[in-house]
Amino acid sequence: MRVRMLSIAEIEMVEAMTWYRERSPRAAEGLWLKVQEAKRSMALFPLAAPLISAKVRRFILSGYPYDLVYSVREEEIVILAFAHHSRKPGYWLERLGQLH
């Protein structure tokens, strides 16, 4: 199954990667690898992560304070947010309207 990231989620991810890269290139690389691993896992087992709302799941990036918040559609998985654990829960809910 194809995995697609909303542009706003991609911006969140780039900002996080930049923050890590400025402090530790090794940690930034580790985060990048976790994201790639998560995308592969979601593509293979899209329903494995727990539901956090009726149509939204949360994949926890172990070792980092981030989650990939995503929705499983008919033919693709859409990542709605690259959410830091300290962000207000559900801040990404308005992004559900961007799913087609």
C-alpha positions as CSV (number, residue, x, y, z in Angstrom):
1,M,0.0,0.0,0.0
2,R,1.2,3.5,-0.9
3,V,2.1,5.9,2.0
4,R,1.6,9.6,1.4
5,M,2.4,12.5,3.8
6,L,0.4,15.7,3.8
7,S,2.6,18.7,3.0
8,I,2.0,20.1,6.5
9,A,3.1,16.9,8.1
10,E,6.2,16.9,5.9
11,I,7.0,20.5,7.1
12,E,6.7,19.3,10.7
13,M,9.1,16.4,9.9
14,V,11.6,18.7,8.2
15,E,11.6,21.1,11.1
16,A,12.2,18.2,13.6
17,M,15.0,16.8,11.4
18,T,16.6,20.3,11.2
19,W,16.4,20.7,15.0
20,Y,18.1,17.3,15.5
21,R,20.7,17.8,12.8
22,E,21.8,21.1,14.4
23,R,22.4,19.2,17.7
24,S,23.4,15.8,16.6
25,P,23.6,14.5,13.0
26,R,23.6,11.0,14.3
27,A,20.3,11.5,16.1
28,A,18.8,13.2,13.0
29,E,19.9,10.1,10.9
30,G,18.3,7.8,13.5
31,L,15.1,9.7,13.3
32,W,15.1,9.6,9.5
33,L,15.6,5.8,9.7
34,K,12.8,5.4,12.2
35,V,10.4,7.3,9.9
36,Q,11.4,5.1,6.9
37,E,11.0,2.0,9.0
38,A,7.6,3.2,10.2
39,K,6.4,3.9,6.6
40,R,7.4,0.3,5.6
41,S,5.6,-1.1,8.6
42,M,2.5,0.9,8.0
43,A,2.4,-0.2,4.3
44,L,2.7,-3.8,5.3
45,F,0.4,-3.7,8.4
46,P,-1.8,-0.6,8.1
47,L,-4.2,-1.6,10.9
48,A,-1.5,-2.5,13.4
49,A,-1.2,0.8,15.1
50,P,-3.9,1.8,17.7
51,L,-6.8,3.9,16.8
52,I,-6.9,7.4,18.4
53,S,-10.1,8.4,16.7
54,A,-12.7,6.8,14.4
55,K,-10.4,6.8,11.3
56,V,-7.0,7.8,12.6
57,R,-4.1,5.8,14.0
58,R,-0.9,6.6,15.8
59,F,2.5,5.1,15.1
60,I,4.9,5.9,17.9
61,L,8.5,6.5,16.8
62,S,10.3,4.7,19.6
63,G,13.3,6.5,21.0
64,Y,12.0,9.9,19.8
65,P,9.1,12.1,21.1
66,Y,7.2,11.9,17.9
67,D,4.2,10.0,16.4
68,L,3.1,9.5,12.9
69,V,-0.6,10.2,12.9
70,Y,-2.3,8.6,9.9
71,S,-5.4,7.4,8.2
72,V,-5.9,4.3,6.2
73,R,-7.8,5.1,3.0
74,E,-8.9,2.6,0.3
75,E,-5.7,2.6,-1.7
76,E,-3.3,4.6,0.4
77,I,-2.2,5.6,3.8
78,V,-2.1,9.3,4.5
79,I,0.1,10.7,7.2
80,L,-1.7,13.7,8.7
81,A,0.9,14.8,11.2
82,F,4.4,14.4,12.5
83,A,3.3,15.1,16.0
84,H,5.6,15.9,18.9
85,H,4.4,14.4,22.2
86,S,4.2,17.8,23.8
87,R,1.8,19.2,21.2
88,K,-1.9,19.7,22.0
89,P,-3.6,16.3,21.4
90,G,-5.8,16.4,18.3
91,Y,-4.3,19.6,16.9
92,W,-4.3,17.8,13.5
93,L,-8.0,17.0,13.5
94,E,-8.8,19.8,11.0
95,R,-6.5,18.0,8.5
96,L,-9.0,15.2,8.1
97,G,-10.8,17.5,5.7
98,Q,-7.8,17.3,3.3
99,L,-8.4,13.6,2.7
100,H,-10.0,12.8,-0.6
